[in-house]
Amino acid sequence: MSKKSIAIDGPSGAGKSTLARQIAKALGFLYVDTGAIYRTLALAALRRGIDPANSADVLEVLHGIKIDLGYGADGLQHMYLDGADVTEEIRTPAVSAGASAVSAIPAVRTFLMDMQRDLAASRDVVMDGRDIGTVVLPGADVKIFLTATAEERARRRYEELLLRGTEVDYETVLRDIVARDERDTSRTAAPLRQAEDAVAVDTTGKSQEESLDLLLNLIRRQLAQ
């Protein structure tokens, strides 16, 4: 029996990870946060004082480290770098910027794609990222392009960082969001774009519960077809 796959793409701060995780739980699917894989590589580069945009140095780091993905007793995805759990450490603004840079390196995307596809081949998955529906899983059963205004996404990220104890100001977060949008949409390797057969969902002004209900209804209808 073939496995079902749900691809959720969209810009930074659109709520992909939170909603994808909740969707996976509701459907009994495996949740895969692909952005966390790139964040882990960015963290490894930053720890070594390497510019995440330097392709040669980043590839050297990639071939010299071990990145693992696991699931804890809490049911959440955890990222491991050389055996150490770095799940919380990869959520800082510096690592976010670094992840955008390393993910623009074509050889990095090629190297990590097999890991993502293997997961989708072995389990029913909900996978979120920037190019899941266009590159990683072009044959996904359901494709969603999740978005919200830059201001809305910046507000959400700002509040998330404050809850984690990270000292930031809203205007800085907004500038980072806009800059990342530009990098993600203009990169040559698998740029952020909506797949032709993806359903666009704008969550601006919607609560998390409203967005979840909307997405679950959409997904269930499409899986039933």
Number of C-alpha atoms within 10 A of each C-alpha: 3 8 13 17 23 27 27 28 28 26 25 26 23 24 19 23 23 14 22 26 21 17 22 19 15 11 14 12 21 24 26 25 24 20 18 23 23 24 28 26 27 30 24 25 25 16 9 10 9 15 15 26 19 13 17 12 13 23 18 11 17 18 9 11 13 15 18 16 17 12 12 8 6 7 12 16 18 18 24 17 18 13 11 11 15 17 17 10 12 23 18 15 15 13 22 22 19 24 25 23 22 24 27 21 21 14 16 18 17 12 12 17 16 12 14 17 13 10 15 23 13 12 15 19 24 28 31 29 22 26 23 29 29 22 15 22 19 15 14 21 16 22 28 24 26 25 21 20 15 21 18 17 22 24 17 16 21 21 15 14 18 12 10 11 9 14 9 13 12 15 13 11 21 19 14 18 22 17 13 19 17 14 18 24 15 14 16 12 18 20 18 23 17 21 18 9 13 18 16 16 16 15 20 15 11 12 9 13 10 11 18 19 13 14 18 18 10 15 19 12 11 12 12 6 6
